[in-house]
Amino acid sequence: MQTVSRVLLIAAALLAAGLVFAQNTVPEIPYDSTPNFLKLPDGLYLGEAVGVATNSKGHVFVYTRTGSPRVTLGTNRVFARSAARLFEFDQNGKYLREIGQGLYGFVFAHAVRVDRQDNIWVIDEGSNMLIKFDPDGRVLLTLGRKPEAIPVPAAAANAGGERGGAGARGGEGGRGGPPGAGIPGDNFNRPTDVAWDSAGNIYVADGYGNSRVAKLDKNGRFIKSGGSRGTGPGQFNIPHTIAIDAQNNVYVGDRENKRIQVFDTDGNFKTQYTNAGAPYAICITPGPRQFLYTSNSNPSTGMDNGEIYKMTLDGKILGKFGRAGKLLKEFGTVHQMDCRSENELYVGEITNWRVQKLTLKPAQSN
């Protein structure tokens, strides 16, 4: 009898170990990358490709850190000038135009998004601004305000993070609030991303200087904000990326806390996913059956991680692909992704200065 019991215990232990192994084994998704997808004119180059998005026609928009930031040191202030550019390409990667060349709010690029009406939004970490363009490239709306100058001690103190933003200021709480809560309104401090709910309300990840998500109506009027610096539910340590699904659930990539937090449109915490590393970039596919992609990007100073995960909206990992590197189909700090469809993605990279068009082939995986 003791022998039978021992055998049963061993079998149960082996079964449990097998289940844990199965849960920790993530299938690899086969994929291809289109070589030399973007065709730039002679003499024009991408810098750090921190932002990539597509519109309804499949046109590709790239917000890039290109050129050299021009900074003038006064007696006690630093005056920042622009080093960010926004390019548009057609669905085949052919260069079409530059939008907003020399614009006042273009200082230190961070992300670009396209809304349901094909308006183009750029998020500029350096100027602390979001700028909305219509499809023809005319400025429709500005949120936030570029500082005329930056006090030298603050500029030096905030030079860390992701290369440091030209418009960086401290992350103090506003009006006696907790650190990172910011000041009510569109007083952004190194914002990182933007998303919209089905009513057109605007959600801004205000992410390096502050640690909050601000909600504004479709006309840019401030409604509320939530979040502060910390590790608890509803707190953030660099809310770096944001997306909203068809049910109006708000997903925030809480990068340094290595989790994706999910909220309703009133900012109430619903759940979190901690199984896919540090979410540098997230995107949600269109269509009736949506999927969440999240990039556990390698830091710009190393080659750890680099894979991208495919997940259901309830946090189950379906597969992963890629790794850090310099070659085609490898990634150099993925900073933003656009989910064109379940199996077509665009990724913008910092250290490799490029955008890759990826075609996933999940039917080939087991």
N, C-alpha and C positions, 0 to 999 in steps of 0.2 A: 504493500500500500504506500509506504514511504517512497519507493522507487517511482511509482506512478505519479505521486504528487510532485516529486522533483522534476520529472519529465514535463509535467504540465506547466510548472513554474518556468522552466527553461523555455518552453515553447511560447508562453505568454510574453516573456522578456524579449525573445527574438522577434515576435510579431510587433511589439511596441517599438522596438528599434527600427524595424522595417518601415513602420508608418512614419516615424520621425524622419528617416532618410528620404522617404518619398516626398514628404512635405518640404524638405530642404533642397530637393533636386528640382531646379527650374529648367524646363525645356528650352533649348536653343532654337530660335526662329531663324531660318535661312533668309538671306536678303542680299540684294544687289545695290550698288551705288552707281549712278550715272556719271561716267568720267567727264570732267570739264563741262559741267552742266551750264554754268553761267559764263556768258561770252561778253567780256568787257571790251570797250574800244581800246585801241593802242594808246598807251600812256596813262590809262586810268586803272587803278588798283583798289582792291579791298584791303582794309586793315582788319582789326578784330571784328568778326561778323557776329555781333552780339544780338542782333534782332533779325528775325525772318518771319514773314507772314504771306498768305496768299489771299486773293480776292475771288469773287464768284467766277471770273473768267479764267482763273488759274494763273494770273499774273503774280509774280514773286516780288516782294518788297524786302529790301535789305537795309537795315540801319546799322551803319558801320563806323567804327572809330578809325578814321583815316586822316592823313595829314598829321601835323604836329600841333598840340595845344599851345596857344600863345598866351603867356602869362606875364604880366608886367608888374613888377614890384614897386609900390609907392613907398612913402615914408613909413607907413604902418599898415598898409593894406595891399592885398594881391588882387589885380584886375584880370579876370579870365576871359579868354576869347575862344571861338569855336574850333572844334576839330572833329565834327560829326557830320556825316552825309547820308542822305536817303536816296537809294537807287530803285528803279523799277525795271523789271525784266518781263518778257512775255512768257507764256506757258512752256516754251521750248528753250528758255534761258537766254533769248536774244535781248540785248540791252535796248531799252526804250528811252529812258530819260532820267534826269536827276530832279528831285522835288525839294524845294526849300533851300536852294543853295545860298549859303551865307546868312541863313535865318538867325535872328537874335537869340532864339531859344536853343539852338543847336550848339551844345558845348561838349558833353560827354555822353555818348549814346548808351542806352541800356536795353531797349526793346522796341518792337513795332507790332501793332495788331491791326486787323481790319474787321470792322463791325458788319452787321447784316446788310447795311445799306452801302457797303463798299467804301465807306469813309476810312481814311488811313489815320491811325493814331501813333504818335511816337512818344516814348517815355524817355526823357533826358535826365539822367541822374545828376549831371553837372549843373544844369540850370534850375533844377527842382521843378521842372515843368512837364505837363502833358500837352501836346499840340494835336488838334484834330484838323485834318485836311479833307476836303471833299474829293471825289474821284478824279477831278480835274487838277487837283494840287493846290487849291485855294484854301487858305486858313479859315476855318469856321469857328473854332473855339480854342481858347487857351485856359489851362488850369495851372495854378501855382504861379510863382513869380521868380524870375531870375534875379539874384542879388547883384547890385552894382559892383560890390567889392566884398572880399572875404578877409576878415581879420587874420593877420599872420599866425598868431598862436593857434587859432581854431583850424586853420588850413593845415598846419603842421600836425596837430593832434589827431586830425581825421584823415591822415594820408594812408591809413591802413585799409583793410577790407579788400575789395576787388579792385586793386590798382589805385583806389582813392578817387573821389569825385571832385571835379574842380569847384563845385558849389557846396562842398561838404560843410556842415555845421554840426554842432554837438547834438546828442540825442536826449537832451533833458526833457523831463515831463513839462507839459504846458500848464501854467497857472497852478502850480502846486500838485499836479497829477503825477502818477507813477512814471518812472523812466520809460521813454519810448512811446508814451501815449500821445505826444504831440499836442498841438493847439487845435481846437475845433475849427474846421474850415479846410480850404485847400492850401494850407500852409505846409507844403510837402518838404521833407528833408531827405533828399536822395531817394526818390521813388523808384520802383523797380518794374511794375507791370500794371495792366488794366484789363478788366473784363466787364461784361454787361449781362443783366438778367433779361427775361423776356419782355419786361416793361420798358427797357431801355435805360434803367438806372445804371450808374457808373460805379464800379468798385476798383479802388486804387490800392495796390500793395505799396505801402509807404515804408520802405524797407531797410535802409542802411542807417540813416540818422534817427528816424523814428522806427517803431516796431508795431505798426498798426495797419488796419484796413479801413479806408475812408469810403463812405457811401455818399454819392451825390445823385441828384435826379438827372433826367436826360438833358436838361438845359444847363447843367453844371452847378446847380444850387446845392450847397452842403446839406445833408440830412443827418448823418451821425458817423461816428467812427468807433472802432473797438480794437482792443489789444494794447499790450504794453510789453516791455522786455522781460522775458522769463521763460520758464519751462512748463508751466501749468497749462491746462486747457484754455484756449483763447489768448494765450501769450505767445510771443514769437522771439526768435533769435535769427533775424534776417528773413522776413517774409519776401521771398525772392521771385515768386511766380504765382499766378492766379488763373483759374479757369472756372466756368460755370456750365453745368449740364442742362439738359432740356427740362429737368424738373426744378430748376433754380437752386440746386445745391451748389454752394460756393466752396471750391477746393483751393487751399492755400499751401503752397510749398514752403514749409518752415525749414529753411535750408540747414542752418547750423544745429537745429534740434533733431535733424534727420527724421522728419515725419511730414506727412500731408494731413492737414487738419481740414475737416469738413464742417460747414456752418449752413444755417438757413439764411434767408435774405435779411433777417433782422439781427444777424450776428450771433445767434445762439449756437453754441457748440453742439455738434451731433456725434462725431466720431473722429478717429485718427488712424492713419496707416503708418506703421513703423517698420515695414518689411521690405523696403526698396531703397535703402540708403538715403543719401542727401539729395533732395529734389531741387537741383539747379533749374530745371525746366520741366513744365508739365503742359500737356495739351489734351483735349477731349475731341474725339472724332464726331462728325455730324451724322445724321441719319437716325432711324428709329432704334437701332441697337448701338449704343455708344460704348466706347472704350477709353480708358485713361492710359496715357503714356507718360512716363516719368524718367528723367535722366539722372542717374547717379554719377554725375560727371567727375572726372579727375580734376584735382586742383591745378591751377595754371603752373604750379611749381613742381608737379610730379606726374607720375604715370600710374597711380593707383586707380582702381575702379574704371569707370568710363562706360559701363554698360547702360542700356536703355531697357526698361521693363514695360511690358504690356499687361494691363490690369483690367479687371471688371470694375465697375463704379463702386462696388461694395468692398473693394480692396483685395480681391483674390488675384494673385499673380498667375498669368497664363503662359508667360514665356519671357525671354530676354534675348538681346542680341548686342554685339559690338564689344569693343574694349578700347582702352586708351592707346593712342599711337599717332603716327604721322602719315600712314599710308591710306589709300582709298579703302573705305569700309572700316577704318579706325577713326577715333574721335579725339580731338584736342580741346577739351573743356567745352562740351556742348552748353551753350548759354540760353538758347531759345529754340523751340520746336514748333512746327506747324503741322497739325494732323489734317492733311488734305482729305484723307479717307482712312479706313482701317488699315490699308496696306500701302499707303503712299504718304511718306513723311518728308519734311524738309528740316534740316538741322543746321543751325549757325554755330560756328566754333570760334573760340577766342584764340587759342595758341596756333591753330593751323590757318587762320585768316581765310576761311572759306565757308561756303554753304554746300552741303551734300543733299542731293535728291535720292531718297531711299525707296526701294520697292521691296516690300516684305513678301515672303512666300510661305505663309504658315501651313498651307495644305501639305507641304513636303515634310513637316515635322510631325513627330509622333507624340 
